[in-house]
Amino acid sequence: MSELKQRIEKLAQWLVESRYIVVFTGAGISTESGLRDFRGPDGLWTRRDKGLDTPMQDFIGAEPNTGHQAILELQKLGKLTFLISQNVDNLHLKSGIRPEILAELHGNLARVRCVACEFKMDRVEGEKECPLCGGKLVSTVVNFGDSLPVKDLEESYKHSQNCDLFIVVGSSLVVYPAADMPAVAIEAGAKLVIINQGETPFDEHAQLRFFEPIGEVLPPTVTRLQELLT
């Protein structure tokens, strides 16, 4: 068995044994959908720092990839307690993730929220008032300097504190307060798994580390999990 397969086997075993699993995703999970990450070898910030152009992202045309589908399969298997995402690309919801187990810390380009009652809904052309309370509808996307959505942030902290397995997928873990979550999980005694091609500040704390592409790790892990559960 190759060294990668051994690590995949261990992760699959941990997924079987764990009772409270939280997955945390960053821009890296969407690169296989044609969207650039930020700090990867060809990421947006990397290109900017090299003086290269930063092409527009086709968020509307992007579709969930095998990484998103693998996380969806965890949901179907009853193995996903909560999903925390830094992404605004709507691909988790597009894949079929239930909104009630998803915290989108930086918002979602395809959704709006009410400033009065915090109700969220899909963006509808021309819709400006909340159908529940009549409050003003604004984009859910969090811009630099804006506060993160309170409910999503509180739920992220709560689930991170209670999990026994915390899996980071495609995040450099340098943007705070989102990157607080793995620290909270570690302090609570959870196992930390990181799947990211670039280094992160939490690498030395991870019990299992994958530098391989997400598509080479998550889908075969979930396939092995399915075998172990049957």
Secondary structure, 3 states (H helix, E strand, C coil): CCHHHHHHHHHHHHHHHCCCEEEEECHHHHHHHCCCCCCCCCCHHHHHHCCCCCCCCCCCCCCCCHHHHHHHHHHHCCCCCEEEECCCCCHHHHHCCCHHHEEECCCCCCEEEECCCCCEEECCCCCCECCCCCCEEEECCCCCCCCCCHHHHHHHHHHHHHCCEEEEECCCCCCCCCCHHHHHHHHCCCEEEEECCCCCCCHHHCCEEECCCHHHCHHHHHHHHHHHHC
